[in-house]
């Protein structure tokens, strides 16, 4: 029997690895085999929580926490407007063109939801929108800078009114820039009398042009609403009632409220006395504390006597045809100040030892500090007779200042500069006439073609002018004529940035004495101890803040805890308010009450950066009177300008 041939097959090219033994714990030998020939490197650890690589569960937990925080903030910002005691949504209506009317715009908006309230009144208009259960307080503003800023300072929404056929103009653009610089919450743009543009197909082009203009200042504006359309007016009302105001940063960091009612005491002895004034409104921003001062409009800051509850009576319906109004008892006191209440003093108490300088009177310190410190060397002034000793031999008529430039071995060169006939003969100077004549001492003969200078020939030097001694009146007239013929001060400052013009009766040594000895006006170290005798009288009484960031952080964190909670309708009793301010109160303009932070009312020295708009043609001069607004307050200042930057002297 023939054996059958076995089928041909190839040998396997790969080895089959047996399944490794899986131990429950890694043994030392196994770990040693894994790390054989490897060098362990320190890759470093992620130090901050943001650098940690979180797991999927941690990321979900973090996202959940962020949603909860955002939901809580949204509720806290919307519950202020809820309920019968809720705050009104303040809407400032600002016309930017001359033909825009704020009262007509408010009437158009009210007609969109069926309200026929008279809008031509001289006080802020409060309207209740039952569909959204919200209250809107309209504050119409005239085309004036200060009233517009006062209204937008407490506004949740700002409505800008534009015209389809008139430009905004310089005054309208100034309003926009000022409101934007002060800080603005939500902005809506409306156009009046759009139907007057004929034919109607040109109206979309006008709206597009107005949108491109307003987005230059507020890029978030996605639409310009027309007041001639009832549908767009209804959409504006919906936005006003449902949108959460984003607020202003400096305003939301403090406790503030819009004053709804203002109660003045009876005037008995005169208008200059102070009395207790009661302000009623809803607390916004942060909790209100009785220990902090309250800034009321532009009247100033005052101390709080007490804070009382001013909740409105609640009307409840029991039966189908009966309505019962539940009146609460006596209003209760919510908070009163304690011994930590801020004082009204803007300066520290005066101390007699403040004016002493290292234990010596200021007059003696001034006498000791006279002179200039330059390059670590103290130079005394001219009248101290501290100039270097003059040489023995000086030309006649040499002053003390000129003598400092002559050394003893250079005196022989003084008389060699002039001719022998004009040089004075000093017996102390030894001039030997018997000395041999050297080749360099012989006179140089003139060129052969040169004319004798004694002849009547034109000179190469300009003709001398006669010196005139005009009277002081003529000098003053010449100076005025020179100044009138000059260029403007701005062009002159750009052309000569390091030069100044002094008055003829002012000495430069006295005018620039404060700058003597400084290498650089910007980077030179400022030794305050040397300027102690020259500083103003109340300089030591100003507030000094070594670490501004830490002080600001502490003051802001104090507002987060305690106080009367937001959304509460209260009555604030102010102490010692001058009754003469009653004449300055204008009921047609909204009045704000903003709580100041700790130490905010005290005087100090600050450095700030002022940026001119692109439309400004002339620069600002130093010591020019300006009105600056910082937070809720305005100041009249005369600043000193310098080049911007951060230096240790700031």
C-alpha positions, 0 to 999 in steps of 0.5 A: 500500500502506497503511503499517502503524501502529507499536505504541504504547509508553511512553518508559522512565522510568529510565535504564540506567546503564552498568557502571562500570569496575572498576580493580584499585586505586582511583585518586586521582581515584576516591578524591577523587570519593568523598570530595567534600564530606565531612568526616572525623571521628575516631570513636576507636579501641577500646582494650581487647580487650573493645571490639574487634569480632572477626570470626567466626574470632576468636570461634570461636577464643576459644570454643575456648580457653575450652573448653580452659581449662575442660576443663583445670581440670575435669581438674585438679580431678578427677584429685586423687581418681583412682588409689590415691594419690588424695585422699578426698572429704571429706563432713561430716555435720551434724545440725541437729535434736536427733533427727538422728543422723549415724552412722545417716545414714552407715549408710543411705548405705552400705547403698545400695551394699552396704556393711556397715561399722560406722559407730559409731566415734569417728574419720572413716570411710573407705569405698571405692565400687568402682562409681565408683572413688572413696573417701569420707571421712565426718566425723560432727559433733555439734551443736557450733559449733567441731567443726562449723566444723573439719569443714566447713573441709576438707569437699568436701561438707556434708550437712545432716540435718533432722527431719520433725517437729522444728524446727531451733531457735536452735542449728541456725540458728547452725550454718547461719549460721556454716558459710555465713559461713566458706565452704562447698563443695557442699551436700546436704540430707537428711531422716531418719525421713520415714516416721514422718509419717502418713498418707503423703500428708502427706510431700510437704508436709513435704518442700516445707516443709523445702525452702523453709526450706533454700533461704532459706540455700542457694538452689541446693538443688533437692531434699531427699533422704529417707534412708528411700528406697534410690533417693534414697540411691543418688542421693546417693552418685552425686552425692558420687562424680561431682560436682566440688567447687567449693571455697572461695575462701580455701581454694583460694588456698592449699595445704592437706590433710586429715591422714590420719596423725599421728606423734608423737616419743617423750616423753623429757624432758617435755611442754614440749619441742618435737619433730619431728611428721610429717603425712601426707596428699594435697596439695590447692589449690595446690602446697605450698612448704617455705618457707611456714609451715603452720597445723595446726588451732588449734595454731598455725603451724610451720616445715617441716623437709622434705617427703617422698614417701609414695606407697602401694605399688602392687598389680599382677596378673600371672597369674590367681591371683597378686598382686604388690605392688611396694614402692618404695625409700626415700622420697625428699625432694621439697622442703626449705626454703632461706634464703627460709623464713619466720620464726616472729616475728610482730613485726619485730626491735626497734631502739633507734632506733624509739622516737626521735621526730625524733632527740629522746627520747620524753619531750622530744617529749611535753613539746613536743607538749602542747596541742591543735591546732584549726583550724590553731592550737596551744592549750596546756593550762590549766597552761601559763599561756597564757591571755590576760592578765586585765584590771586591774579584776576583781570579787572572787572571779573565777577565772582562767578567768572573767577571760578573758571580761571585757574592760577596757571592760566592767568598768563593766557589772559593778557596774551589774547589782546593787543599790547596797547589795550592790555593793562599793565599790572606790576605783579605780573613779571614780563621780561622784555630782554627775552630772546625773540623766537621764530613763532613770536615774529609777526606773520606778513600778510599775503601779497594780494591782500589790501591794507585793512587800514583802507576804507574797505568793507569789513567781513564782520557785520555792522554793530547795532546801537544798543537801545534801552527802552522803557518798561512800558515799551518792553511790555508792549513788545512782549505782547506783540511778540506773543500775539504773533506766535503760533498757538500754544499746542504747536509751540509745545510740540515744536519745543517740548523742553522749553518754557517761557518765563515772565520778565519779572520772574527769576528762573532760579526761583521759578525752577528751584524745585527741579534743581538737582534732578536727573529726570523729572520722571524717574529720579527718586523722590526723597519725601523727607527733604520736601517736608518743609516745603509741603502744603499745610494739610499734606500730613493729614491726607490719607496715605495708602501703602498698598492700594490693591489690598486696601481696595480688596478689603473695603469691597469684601466688607460690602459682601457681608451684613447690612440690610439685604437687597430688594428691601424697601426702606426709609433712610433717615439722614443726620444734619442735612442742610435745609438750604438744599431743598431749593436745589432739588429738581423733582423732574430729575431722578435722585440717587443715593449711593453708599460709599466704601470705607475711607472713600470720602477721605482726601488723598493724592491720586494719579490717574490717566486722562485720554482726550477724544479723537475730536479734541484739537487742542491739548489740556494745559496743566492747572486748567480747571476740570470736572472729573467724576470718580464713581458716584462723585464729581470734583473740580480739580486743577491737575498737573499733567505729565507723561503717562507711565508707571514709576516708583514715585506714583 
